[in-house]
Amino acid sequence: MTAATIEATMPAVSRDGKHFAFSKLLHDVNIWRTAADGSGDAQPLIDSDLPDFGPQLSPDGRRIVFQSDRTGTSEIWVSDANGAAPASLTSGHGDDELGNPRWSPDGRSIAFEWHPSGKGGIYVMAADGGGLKLLAPDADRNGQPAWSHDGRFLYFTATRAGQAQIWKAPTTGGPAIPEGNLSGSVPMESPDGRYLYVFRDGNLWRVPLENGMPSGPESQLLAGLSAGDWGNWVPSDRGIYYVRRRDQGAAIEYLDLASHAVRTVHTMRRPPLYGGRGLALSPDGKTLLFCQIDLDGSNIFVQ
């Protein structure tokens, strides 16, 4: 019995030494799906007794890559689009931080971050888990990778001198470079590659791109989001889906970039994931994947 496997804490032994008690933490994050147009009811998709989060559908829409703690350590998994046949692509990483998997545009590779030294590196592996390659070596901290729309670069968040900055590395190899003087985190290109979106201090910004580099002033799209919802947004062809926390819960909303109109897509019955990637859009734009905390508490056990 280990704390990593069952999230056991606060052990105590009886005076006669015959029994011991412990508190089992119950924190279960699951992956759900709902229609992007707001029709119908949300349905559970991927779940276990421990957190499953950070989903993204493959470019052909047939598979999902996600992060899971179900084996006691954080690993990268894949499943069919309906959540069936889950399989681990990584294993045995112990207490290392590992996650934020992202499909390449051709569906042949998966980028992710791995922190074996407490810092951070951006890695790429084949979609079957083989061919591991370090793309952006450890610095102060590198994380939250995202592919350019043409697959030529991987953007990532780089912490330099305590400040989050946007960098990118060529996927064919070579040194990483800063994306101009752009600060913030969670970089993500628009589907057509014309803009780069960046999350900064609870606000969402975008900057126009030309030949993959900033070519104009930033514009603010969303304000007043929770800082922990840095991963709870995703761009579409015409707008942005995002999580908005309210006094009476949270909801997935949609901002139309042309009209600036906002509509509610789904009102969440449980709290959304905090501090991780929790929202994804299918390649055809019809389905949203989201992550919610379905169980959060603890029980006391005696043996």
N, C-alpha and C positions, 0 to 999 in steps of 0.2 A: 504494500500500500504506500503510495507516494503522494505528496501534495500536488505534483504536476498532473497526476492522472485523475484524481477525484476532487481537486481544489479543496483539500482538507486543511483546516487551520485550528488554532487554539486547542491543542491536545492537553488532556489532563488525565492523570492516573489516580485510581481510587486508593484509599489509605492502605487497604489490604493487598494492593498490587495485583488484584485479580481482574480488574476491569479498567478500561480507559475510555474516555469520551473525546469527541472532536466535533467541530462545526464544519459542515460541508457547505461551501459556497455554491449557490445556484444562480448562475448567470448564463442565460441561453439566448444567443442572437441567431435568428434564422433568416433565410432568404425567401422573400415572397415575390409574387408577380401580379401585375394588374395591367389593364389596357391603358395605353398612353392617352386615349381620348376620354378617359374617365368612365367608360361604360362598364357595366358588370361589377362583380365583386372580386376583391383580391383573393388569391389562393396561395397557400404555402407551397414552396417549391423544393427547397433544400433545408433539411434540419437534422440536428443530432442533439445530444445532451450538452454539448459545449458550443461555443460561438462558431458560426459559419457566416462569413461576410466577404466584402470586396469582390462581388461577382462582375463578370463581363462576358457577354455572348461573343462567340467567335464570328469573324466576318461573314461566314456562310450561314450563321444562325443555328448550327447543329450542335454546338457544345458550349459549355459554360466553364470558365476558369474561376476559381474562388479560393479564398483563404479559410482554413479551418483549424480549430484547436482540438478536434475530436479525438486525436490520438494522445493528447496530453502535451504536445508541442505544436507550435504554429507552423503549418506546412501548406504547400500549394496543391490544390486538387483540381480535377476536371470531372465533369459529368456530362451526360446527354442533356439536350436542351430542356427536357422534361424533368430533370433532376435525377434520373435513374443512372445506374452504373457508375457511382462515384469511385474515383481512383486517385491515389496519391502520386504526385509527380516528384515530390521531395520527401525526405525522411531523416530522422535522427539529428535534428538541429538543436536539440536541448533548449537552453535558455536564449539562444540567439534570436534576435528579431528578424523575421523574414516575412515578406508579403507584398501587397500591392501589385499583384500580377496583371499584366496587360498584353492582349493579343497583338501581334504584328498585323499590318493591313492585309498580308497575304495568308494569314492564318497558320503559317509554318513555324513561328517562333513565339515565345512568351518572355517578356521582360519583367523583372521584379527587383526589389531591393532586398539586400541581405546585410546584416550587421554583425558579423562574427567577431569583430574587435571592439564593438561599442561605438564604432563610427558608422560608415555606411558605404556600400558599393552598389552600383547598378549592374545587374547580370542579365544575360540572355541565355535561354535554353531552347532546345527544339520542343515542339508541341507535345512530343512523347516523353519529355523529361531528360533527354540525352543532350550531349554536346554543350555542356555548361561553359559559358565564356564571360569573363569579367570585362565589362565595357567601360565603365567609369570607376577607376580605383578609389579606395577609401580616401576621404578628405575629412574635414570637420564633420560633415554628415551629408550624404547624398541619399535622396529618396524620392518616392512618388513619381516613378517614370511614366512617360506617355509618348507614344509613337507619333511622328509627323504623319500626315495623311498619305504621303508617298513612300513611307518606310525608310527614308534616307537618314533620319535622325531620331534620337531619343531625347526628348526634353526631360529634365528632372529638377527637383528642388535641391539646391546646394546651400548649405549653411556656411557662410564665410564670415569670420570675426563676429559671430553672434547674429548675423542678419541673413534672412532667407532670400536667396537670389535664384533666378531662373538661368540654368545652363543647358547645354545640349551636347551630345556626342554623336559623331557619325557612326552608323551601324556597321559600316565596313571596317571600322578600326580607325584609330587616330586620337589625338588629344581632345578632351572636352573644352568647350569655350563658353563664355558667358553670352547670354542672349541680350546683347546690348547692355544697358544698365537697368534691366527690368528686375524689380524686386517683387517678392511674394512667394507663393507656393502653389502646388497642384497645377502645373501648366497643362493645358489641353488645347489642341488645335480644333478649329471648326472643321466640320466634315469636308469642306471644300478647300481647306488650307489657307483661306484668306485672312483669318484672324487667329490670335492666340489669346486664350482666356487664362486669367490668373486670379487666385484667391488671396486676399490680403486683409487681415484684421476684421474679418466678418463681412467683407465687401467683395463683390465680384466685378472684375474689370476685364476689358478686352483691348487689344492693341492690333492695328492692321499690320499685315506682313507683306513683304515683297522679297522674293527669293529666300524665304525662310527667316528674314530678319525684320525687326520692328521698323515700320516705315511712316509712322505718324503718331499723333498723341493718343494717350490712353483715354478711354471713356468708361465711366462707371455704369454698370448695368443693374446691380442689386446692392442694397445697403441694409445694415442691421441684422444680418444673419448671425447665428451663433458661431463663435470661433471654432467650436468642436465639430461643426458641420462642414468642415473643409472638404470632405469627400462626398457630401450629399448634394451634388449637383452634376448635371451632364448636359452638354449642348446638343441640339438637334439641327436640322437644316435651317429652320426658321425661328428657333427660340431656345429657351433654357428651361429645363426641369430642375426643380430644387426643393429642398425641405425647408419649411418655415415653421418654427416653433411658436406656439400661441399660448395664451394663458390657460386655455382649456384643451391642451394637447398639441399635436403637430399635424401638418398636412403637406402633401406633395402639391406644389403649385407649378404653373407654367407661365412663363413670360414670353409673349409674342414680340419679337424684336422690331417688327415693322410697325405695329399699331401701339405697342407698349401696353397692351391689355394683359391683365393677369386673370387666370382662372384656376380654380381648385380642381385638381385631378383626382386626388384620393385623400380622405381624412383617415389618419392612422389610428387604429384602435389601441395600439401599444406604443411606448416611446421608440423613436428611431435610434439607430446606431449613433454613437457619439465618438468622435475621434478616429474615424476610419472611413474607407470608401464604402458607401452604402447605397449608391444609386447608379443604375446602368440602363441604357436604352438599346433595344434590339436593332440590328442593322436595317430592318425595314421600317423602323420608327413606330411600330405598332404596340410594342410591349415594353413595360418598365419593370425592372427588377429593383427591389428595395429591401433594406435590412431593418428589422425591428427587434427590440428586446422583449422576447416573449415570457421570460422568467428572470426575476432578479430578487434574491433573498438568500436565506440560509436555513439549514436544519441541524439539529443536534443529534448525534448518534452515540450510542453506548455499546461497547463490545466487551 
